[in-house]
């Protein structure tokens, strides 16, 4: 993050790792979001790889970046993703269009649940960006969709299964409107 910021870009730790830190759990992985475009990230980190259309650059941070952990997840890799918004989900799983954004709030708006729509800037006075009440939901042990739950699940049907899984794993109650949208 220091290298990204030192190159003139914003950088935040984002998503489930922020949730885990706030819950005093060790994060399973680390995601960073930035206003730097993928080619700009690659110029900062030439050893990184960019092999997708979603703005996610994979940066190895240990000697064995391709070691696979539980369930095939890459270990020792940080995902650095350009702020983005998404549009259209004709297959109800993947966005039809990705648009790189310049503002963090646009990236947080597209996320699934309030507890995953958190960003952290640990390099300055610890700043947590929480536009949707994720910290409150963590304290109250509630899992709530960002925005309109039906819209979130129409965008990506897998989010319904993620809701049930997160609820069970974190011992959180599903927020009633989110639960009704899953049933519907």
TORPA-889614 format. One record per residue (C-alpha): residue number from 0; chain; x, y, z. Coordinates in pm, whole numbers. Each point is the difference from the previous one (the first is absolute). Example, Ala and Ser with C-alpha at 12.3 -4.5 7.8 and 13.67 -1.06 7.14 Angstrom:
! TORPA-889614
{nr: 0	kette: A	u: 1230	v: -450	w: 780}
{nr: 1	kette: A	u: 137	v: 344	w: -66}
***
This chain:
! TORPA-889614
{nr: 0	kette: A	u: 0	v: 0	w: 0}
{nr: 1	kette: A	u: 290	v: 233	w: 73}
{nr: 2	kette: A	u: 136	v: -58	w: -350}
{nr: 3	kette: A	u: -339	v: 66	w: -160}
{nr: 4	kette: A	u: -52	v: 316	w: 204}
{nr: 5	kette: A	u: 359	v: 107	w: -63}
{nr: 6	kette: A	u: -76	v: -18	w: -372}
{nr: 7	kette: A	u: -282	v: 251	w: 45}
{nr: 8	kette: A	u: -304	v: -230	w: 26}
{nr: 9	kette: A	u: -250	v: -83	w: 271}
{nr: 10	kette: A	u: 3	v: -344	w: 160}
{nr: 11	kette: A	u: -228	v: -166	w: 255}
{nr: 12	kette: A	u: -23	v: -346	w: 150}
{nr: 13	kette: A	u: -354	v: -108	w: -85}
{nr: 14	kette: A	u: -267	v: -264	w: 49}
{nr: 15	kette: A	u: 5	v: -311	w: 213}
{nr: 16	kette: A	u: 348	v: 62	w: 141}
{nr: 17	kette: A	u: -122	v: 328	w: 153}
{nr: 18	kette: A	u: -305	v: -181	w: 142}
{nr: 19	kette: A	u: 227	v: -267	w: 147}
{nr: 20	kette: A	u: 234	v: 258	w: 157}
{nr: 21	kette: A	u: -295	v: 179	w: 161}
{nr: 22	kette: A	u: -120	v: -335	w: 136}
{nr: 23	kette: A	u: 349	v: -68	w: 140}
{nr: 24	kette: A	u: 51	v: -295	w: -239}
{nr: 25	kette: A	u: 301	v: -65	w: -217}
{nr: 26	kette: A	u: -86	v: 80	w: -364}
{nr: 27	kette: A	u: 22	v: -294	w: -239}
{nr: 28	kette: A	u: 103	v: 225	w: -287}
{nr: 29	kette: A	u: 78	v: 363	w: -74}
{nr: 30	kette: A	u: -169	v: 216	w: -260}
{nr: 31	kette: A	u: 103	v: 352	w: -91}
{nr: 32	kette: A	u: -203	v: 242	w: -207}
{nr: 33	kette: A	u: 148	v: 302	w: -173}
{nr: 34	kette: A	u: -65	v: 269	w: -256}
{nr: 35	kette: A	u: 311	v: -117	w: -189}
{nr: 36	kette: A	u: -81	v: -179	w: -324}
{nr: 37	kette: A	u: 134	v: -354	w: -56}
{nr: 38	kette: A	u: 284	v: 117	w: -227}
{nr: 39	kette: A	u: 97	v: 258	w: 263}
{nr: 40	kette: A	u: 3	v: -269	w: 269}
{nr: 41	kette: A	u: 220	v: -216	w: -225}
{nr: 42	kette: A	u: 243	v: 286	w: -44}
{nr: 43	kette: A	u: 33	v: 23	w: 379}
{nr: 44	kette: A	u: 25	v: -379	w: 42}
{nr: 45	kette: A	u: 155	v: -159	w: -313}
{nr: 46	kette: A	u: -13	v: -346	w: 164}
{nr: 47	kette: A	u: -381	v: 18	w: 20}
{nr: 48	kette: A	u: -237	v: -172	w: -243}
{nr: 49	kette: A	u: -309	v: 136	w: -173}
{nr: 50	kette: A	u: -194	v: -272	w: -179}
{nr: 51	kette: A	u: -368	v: 99	w: 23}
{nr: 52	kette: A	u: -246	v: 267	w: -110}
{nr: 53	kette: A	u: -107	v: 106	w: 349}
{nr: 54	kette: A	u: 288	v: 229	w: 96}
{nr: 55	kette: A	u: 156	v: -244	w: 248}
{nr: 56	kette: A	u: 379	v: -23	w: 7}
{nr: 57	kette: A	u: 154	v: -289	w: 195}
{nr: 58	kette: A	u: 310	v: 95	w: 195}
{nr: 59	kette: A	u: 210	v: -276	w: 155}
{nr: 60	kette: A	u: 143	v: 105	w: 334}
{nr: 61	kette: A	u: 187	v: -314	w: 100}
{nr: 62	kette: A	u: 233	v: -238	w: -180}
{nr: 63	kette: A	u: -269	v: -251	w: -102}
{nr: 64	kette: A	u: -291	v: 200	w: -145}
{nr: 65	kette: A	u: -162	v: -294	w: -177}
{nr: 66	kette: A	u: -40	v: -219	w: 309}
{nr: 67	kette: A	u: -366	v: -85	w: 38}
{nr: 68	kette: A	u: -169	v: -7	w: 337}
{nr: 69	kette: A	u: -340	v: -124	w: 111}
{nr: 70	kette: A	u: -253	v: -32	w: -279}
{nr: 71	kette: A	u: 256	v: 95	w: -267}
{nr: 72	kette: A	u: 41	v: 363	w: 105}
{nr: 73	kette: A	u: 333	v: 157	w: -84}
{nr: 74	kette: A	u: 214	v: 54	w: 306}
{nr: 75	kette: A	u: 258	v: 272	w: 41}
{nr: 76	kette: A	u: -163	v: 220	w: -263}
{nr: 77	kette: A	u: -156	v: 340	w: 52}
{nr: 78	kette: A	u: -281	v: 95	w: -240}
{nr: 79	kette: A	u: 24	v: 364	w: -102}
{nr: 80	kette: A	u: -312	v: 114	w: -184}
{nr: 81	kette: A	u: -76	v: 330	w: -165}
{nr: 82	kette: A	u: -311	v: 176	w: 134}
{nr: 83	kette: A	u: -283	v: -115	w: -223}
{nr: 84	kette: A	u: -369	v: 0	w: -59}
{nr: 85	kette: A	u: -193	v: -269	w: -179}
{nr: 86	kette: A	u: -298	v: 1	w: -231}
{nr: 87	kette: A	u: -233	v: -267	w: -135}
{nr: 88	kette: A	u: 7	v: -362	w: 112}
{nr: 89	kette: A	u: -161	v: -192	w: -284}
{nr: 90	kette: A	u: 122	v: -336	w: 137}
{nr: 91	kette: A	u: -89	v: 100	w: 362}
{nr: 92	kette: A	u: 358	v: -66	w: 102}
{nr: 93	kette: A	u: 249	v: 223	w: -186}
{nr: 94	kette: A	u: -26	v: 367	w: -94}
{nr: 95	kette: A	u: -49	v: 74	w: -369}
{nr: 96	kette: A	u: 196	v: 321	w: 36}
{nr: 97	kette: A	u: 277	v: 114	w: 231}
{nr: 98	kette: A	u: 81	v: 367	w: 34}
{nr: 99	kette: A	u: 312	v: 116	w: 179}
{nr: 100	kette: A	u: -80	v: 276	w: 246}
{nr: 101	kette: A	u: 198	v: 275	w: 168}
{nr: 102	kette: A	u: -187	v: 5	w: 332}
{nr: 103	kette: A	u: -3	v: -261	w: 277}
{nr: 104	kette: A	u: -373	v: 42	w: 68}
{nr: 105	kette: A	u: -86	v: -134	w: -349}
{nr: 106	kette: A	u: 195	v: -316	w: 77}
{nr: 107	kette: A	u: -163	v: -50	w: 339}
{nr: 108	kette: A	u: -351	v: 47	w: -145}
{nr: 109	kette: A	u: 34	v: -313	w: -216}
{nr: 110	kette: A	u: 91	v: -233	w: 286}
{nr: 111	kette: A	u: -229	v: -271	w: 136}
{nr: 112	kette: A	u: -45	v: 56	w: 375}
{nr: 113	kette: A	u: 54	v: 297	w: 230}
{nr: 114	kette: A	u: 257	v: -196	w: 202}
{nr: 115	kette: A	u: 203	v: -49	w: -321}
{nr: 116	kette: A	u: -39	v: 359	w: -124}
{nr: 117	kette: A	u: 259	v: 136	w: 241}
{nr: 118	kette: A	u: 332	v: 160	w: -90}
{nr: 119	kette: A	u: 294	v: 68	w: 227}
{nr: 120	kette: A	u: 291	v: 240	w: -36}
{nr: 121	kette: A	u: 260	v: -129	w: 248}
{nr: 122	kette: A	u: 279	v: 230	w: -119}
{nr: 123	kette: A	u: -141	v: 315	w: 151}
{nr: 124	kette: A	u: -208	v: 39	w: 313}
{nr: 125	kette: A	u: -195	v: -322	w: -34}
{nr: 126	kette: A	u: -288	v: 108	w: -217}
{nr: 127	kette: A	u: -291	v: -233	w: -65}
{nr: 128	kette: A	u: -231	v: 90	w: -286}
{nr: 129	kette: A	u: -345	v: -138	w: 80}
{nr: 130	kette: A	u: -272	v: 140	w: -225}
{nr: 131	kette: A	u: -263	v: -266	w: 73}
{nr: 132	kette: A	u: 13	v: -69	w: 375}
{nr: 133	kette: A	u: 220	v: -308	w: -14}
{nr: 134	kette: A	u: 167	v: 69	w: 336}
{nr: 135	kette: A	u: -340	v: 27	w: 169}
{nr: 136	kette: A	u: -112	v: -323	w: -169}
{nr: 137	kette: A	u: 315	v: -175	w: 125}
{nr: 138	kette: A	u: -73	v: 116	w: 356}
{nr: 139	kette: A	u: -363	v: -111	w: -28}
{nr: 140	kette: A	u: 95	v: -323	w: -183}
{nr: 141	kette: A	u: -227	v: 78	w: -296}
{nr: 142	kette: A	u: 64	v: -92	w: -364}
{nr: 143	kette: A	u: -159	v: 262	w: -227}
{nr: 144	kette: A	u: 26	v: 51	w: -375}
{nr: 145	kette: A	u: 142	v: 327	w: -129}
{nr: 146	kette: A	u: -291	v: 196	w: -144}
{nr: 147	kette: A	u: -305	v: -191	w: -121}
{nr: 148	kette: A	u: 50	v: -372	w: 74}
{nr: 149	kette: A	u: -207	v: -118	w: -298}
{nr: 150	kette: A	u: 223	v: 204	w: -232}
{nr: 151	kette: A	u: 318	v: -144	w: 155}
{nr: 152	kette: A	u: -128	v: -356	w: -48}
{nr: 153	kette: A	u: -122	v: 63	w: -356}
{nr: 154	kette: A	u: 349	v: 125	w: -84}
{nr: 155	kette: A	u: 170	v: -309	w: 135}
{nr: 156	kette: A	u: -210	v: -296	w: 113}
{nr: 157	kette: A	u: 300	v: -150	w: 183}
{nr: 158	kette: A	u: -37	v: 279	w: 255}
{nr: 159	kette: A	u: -301	v: -183	w: 145}
{nr: 160	kette: A	u: 219	v: -300	w: 83}
{nr: 161	kette: A	u: 271	v: 233	w: 133}
{nr: 162	kette: A	u: -260	v: 160	w: 228}
{nr: 163	kette: A	u: -95	v: -334	w: 150}
{nr: 164	kette: A	u: 365	v: -106	w: 32}
{nr: 165	kette: A	u: 110	v: 330	w: 162}
{nr: 166	kette: A	u: -298	v: -12	w: 234}
{nr: 167	kette: A	u: 98	v: -348	w: 116}
{nr: 168	kette: A	u: 376	v: 59	w: 13}
{nr: 169	kette: A	u: -19	v: 334	w: 178}
{nr: 170	kette: A	u: -302	v: -92	w: 215}
{nr: 171	kette: A	u: -188	v: 302	w: -137}
{nr: 172	kette: A	u: -374	v: 36	w: -47}
{nr: 173	kette: A	u: -123	v: 77	w: -349}
{nr: 174	kette: A	u: -160	v: 344	w: -8}
{nr: 175	kette: A	u: -374	v: -60	w: -69}
{nr: 176	kette: A	u: -13	v: 182	w: -337}
{nr: 177	kette: A	u: 313	v: -185	w: -115}
{nr: 178	kette: A	u: -152	v: -331	w: 114}
{nr: 179	kette: A	u: -330	v: 71	w: -181}
{nr: 180	kette: A	u: 191	v: 76	w: -321}
{nr: 181	kette: A	u: 179	v: -335	w: 23}
{nr: 182	kette: A	u: -328	v: -186	w: 47}
{nr: 183	kette: A	u: -161	v: 193	w: -286}
***
